[in-house]
Amino acid sequence: MNGRQLRTRFKGAAVAVAGLLALTACGGGGDTAADKGAGNGRSDKAAATTRSVEHDAGTTEKVPAQPKRIVSVSVTMTGHLLALDAPVIASQATPPSVITDKQGFFTQWSDAAAKNSVKVAYQGFEPDVEKVLALKPDLIIGASSGAENAEKFYDKLSVVAPTLLYRHDDVSWQDLTARLGKDLGLEKRASEVVAAHEKRVGEVKAAITVPTQSAALVRDNQSAMTVFTPESAQGRLLTSLGFTVLEPPAGKGQTQGGRSDFAEFSQEKVADTAKDSSLLFVSHTPEEITAATARPVWKDLAAVEDKRVYDLGLDTFRLDYYSAGNLIDKIEKAFG
């Protein structure tokens, strides 16, 4: 999902839920998550207590070689950190919606957050520096892209604790996981996470029957239709499972910022764009899919008539280790 769409969905979440779409510092035991640090795959090579880290907002000195109290100021980045067993004590949260739990944590990793006693640092898209300060982090991690882009607050956050910001919109979750693993001394765990995913991909690829038609990864935006390209995270995952992902017609859709992972088409061009492809809906409720495929521009598509319409789940708007795993489960159930 592009930044504008994601921001619109987040900001309208409360209304959407009422009408409808990267933590707990354990009371007085905020060090609980930190105590797990020694056994979570940290590299033993770092004899120094701090390191210098290059990230997408610059270079930060005195980054703890083994951080113990990480505060995430990006709800998107939090999922990547939890997959690494990083000692996250608190995270930014979004307004609760159909893609989050009641706290505003994304549903794909909210159980992991609860298990690790991750608390809500603050709710909203702009960092609440005072609340972050009160949590006494030894490292702050955030985003330099998306709705929760914290670049404007980088200097203020850096006064509180060493701060690292990362783009997550132009890199695969696997590459971001590897980068975080390197920067946090969690290389071993990062390799394990990616290897487990690749193993699961291989198992499901061998167990499913892929349709002969191409797969159109789509979102219905009422006035337009978003098509995710083979270059998108969703497209790459489907390709790795053996699908032929629809390449939308070049030059006929609108893109944003030169991005190659999606294109938007007017509703009138749905038939010309999707043609005979199966329709795989990204980040929709079942009710939204039913409503979309009942409209005149969709209902006569071959995929709708042949019942080749599939729900990939609400959490597929942006992939991390957890949502990628959920997407694979959906594919296995639908095509196994």
N, C-alpha and C positions, 0 to 999 in steps of 0.2 A: 504494500500500500504506500502511496506517495505521502510526503510530509503533510501536504494540505489536506488530503483525505483523512489521514490519521488524526490530525489536530481537530478537524471538524467532528469526527466521531467521538473523540475524547471530550471535547467541550460540550457536546450535546448529549453526553452519556446519561446524565441524570434525567433529562427530559425523555430521552429515548427509552430508558428503562421504564419510566412511569407510563409511557404510552406504548414503547416497543414491545447494536454497533455503527526496555529493558528498562529494624524490624524489631522485632521485640528485643529490646536489650534486656531481656529476662529480668524484670523487676529490679532487684538489686544484684542480679547475677549476670551482668553484661559481658563477663569474660567467658561465658560458657562456649560461645562459638569460637573464641580465640583458643581455648584449650585444645581444640581439635586440630590446630594447625600443624603439630608435629607429625601427625599421621596421615595427612591428606595428600601425600605425593610431592612434598616440597623438595626442591633440589638441595643437596647437601654441599654443593660447591661454593655457596656464598658464605665465606667466612666473615666478610664485612657485615656490619650491622645495617648499613644503608647502601643504596645504589643510585645511579643516575639513569633516568628513564626518558626516552624520547616518545612523545605521544602526539596527538593531532592538534594540540594547542601549544606545543613547544617542548621544552626539556625541563624536567623537574629533578632537582637535586634532593638528596637526603630522603629518598623513598625507602621505607623500611624493607630490609631484605626478607623479613618474615613478618608482615603486618599482622596485627592481632585484633584491630577494631576498625573494620572498613565500613564507611557509610557510603551508600550508593545514592547519587543525586540523579539517577536515571533509572526509571522502572524497566526500561528495555535492557540496560546493562546488568540489572540485578539477576535476571535469568541466567546469563552467561556466567556470572560469578558463582551462583549457587551450584551450577553444574560442575564447577571446579572445586567445590567444597571450600571456597574461600571464606574467611571468617567475617562474613557480613553481619553486622549487628543491627543495621537499620537501612531503610530504603525510602526514596521518594515513592509516592503512590498517586494514582490518577483518581478522578472522580469515579466511584463505583458504576459499573455498567455490565452489559451482558458478556463482556470479555474479561471481567475481573471478578474477584471475590468481593465480599462486603467491605473490605478494607481498601480496595483499589489496587490489589496485586493481581497480575495476570493469572488466569486460572490454570494455565499449563504448569506453573511452578509454585502456586500458592501453597500446596501441601508441603513442598520442600522448604518454603519459607517458614511455615508453622513448625515443622520438625526441627528447624534450626533456630527457633525462637527469634526470628527476624521481626523487628517492630517497624511501624510506620514512622519515618522521620518527620514527614510533613506531607500534605496533600496539595497537589497543584503542579504547575509546570515550571515556575520560577523557584530556584532554590531558596529556602528559608534559612539564611546563614546563621541566625541566632539559634534556631533549633538544631542545626548541624553542630554548632559549637558546643551546645549543651550535652551532646552525645559523646564528646571527647574522643573523636576518631584519631587514629594514627595514620590513616590514609583515606582520601576521598576519591571516588571514581565516578565519572559521569560521562555524558555524551556531548559530542560536538556536531551533532546532526539530529534531525527529528524535532518533535514537539518539545522535548525536554532539553534542547541544546543549552548548555550551561556556559558557553564561552564568554558571555557578557559578565558573568559572575566569577570568572576564573581567578582574578586577582583577589577578590574578597575571600573566596574559598581557600585559596592558597595561604592566606594568613592563618586560617584555622588549622590546616594540616596539609602536607604534601598532596597535590591534586593532579589526577590524570584524567584526560578527556579523550574519547575515542569516537570516530565516525563508525556508524553501524549500518549505513544505508548503501554503501558501495563495496561491501566486502561480505564474503560468505561467513556464516556463523562458525564454520570450522576454522577458517583463517583467523577470525577474531578470537576464538577460543585459544588457538595456538599462540597468538600475540599476547593475550592476557596471561597465559601460562608462563611465557618467557619473562614478562615484566613483573610478575608476582612470585617468581620462583616456584611455579607449579607446573613445570614442563611435563613431568611424569603423568600427573593427573590429566592434563590437557590431551596428551597422547592417548591415554586410556579412554577418555570420553569420545574422541573422534573414532578410535578403533572400534569401540562398541557400536557406534552408529553405523559404520561401514559394514560390520558383521551382520547387523540387523537388515541392512539394505540387501546384502547378498542372499540372506535366508528368504526374505519376502519375494525378491525377484525370481527365485527358483520355484516359489510356491504359487505364483499367480498366473493368470492367463490374461495377457495384455490384448486389448481390442485392436482390431486391424485399423480402425479409424484413428486419426490423430486426436490428441487431447487438448481441448481449448480451456485454458485456465482463466476464468472470467469472474468479474464482479459486476453486478447490476447497480449502477449509481442513479437510477431513475431517469435522469436526462442523458446519460451516457453509459457506455459499457467499457470497463477496463479489461484489457487482455494482457496477461502476464506472458512474457516472451520466454523462449528457452534459456535466456540469459538470467532470468530472475531466479531467486533462491528456490521458489516453488518449482519453476521449470527445470532447474538442474536436478532437483531431487526426483522429479517424475522421470526425467531422462535416465537417471542412474537406475531406476526400477524397470527400465525397458520400454517406456512409453515414447511415442513420437509426439512432441509438444508442438502445437500449432504456432507457426511463425506468422504474426499478423502482417497484413499487406503493408509493404514499405511505403512511406510517404502519404498514407491515407488516414493515419491517426495522429493525435496530438501527444507529444511527449513533454516531459518537464525537465528543464535543466540539462538537456542532452543525455538523459538517462536512457539506457537500453533495456531495462528490465520490464517495462510495461508501456502500453500505448492506450489512449482513450479514443473511442469511436462513438459517433452519434448512434442513438437507438435505431435509426432508420437503416444503418449499415450492419446491423446484427447478422442478418442472413448472409450478406456478402462476405462478412468476416469469418463467421463460424463455419459456414458451409455444412459439410457432413460430419464435422468433428463431434466427439462426445463432449458434453459440457461438465466441467468440474468447477464447482463454485467455491471460491476462496472467501472465507470469513463472512458467512451468512447464517442466519437462523433458518430452520426448515420452512418457517412461514414466509420468509423473504424469498426463498427459492421458489416456493409454490406460487407466490404472487408474480414473480418475474416471468416464469414460464407460462403463465396464463395470459399474459398480455399479447396482443395481436402480433407484434414483431418477433415474439419468441415462440409462440405456441405451435407454429407450423414448421419449425425446424425439425430436421430428421432426427436429431438426438432426443427431442422432446417426444415426438411420435413413437420412437423406438424405445423410449424409457432408458436412454443412455445419459441420464442426468445424475450427478453425484455430488454429495455434500462433503467437502474436505474438512469442515469444522470451523468454528468461530476463531480458533486460536492460530489460524494459518495466515493471518494478516502480516506477520513478521516471524521468521523462523529463528528459533534457538534450539538447543539440544532437546528440550522438552517438547516444544510444538512440532519439531521435525519428527520426533518419535510418535507423537499422536497422529500426524499425517500418514506415516507409514502404516500404523494400525488401521486407519480408515481405508487405505488402499488394499491392505490384505483382506479386510472384511468384505469389501465391495467386489474384488476381482479374484479372490482365492477360491 
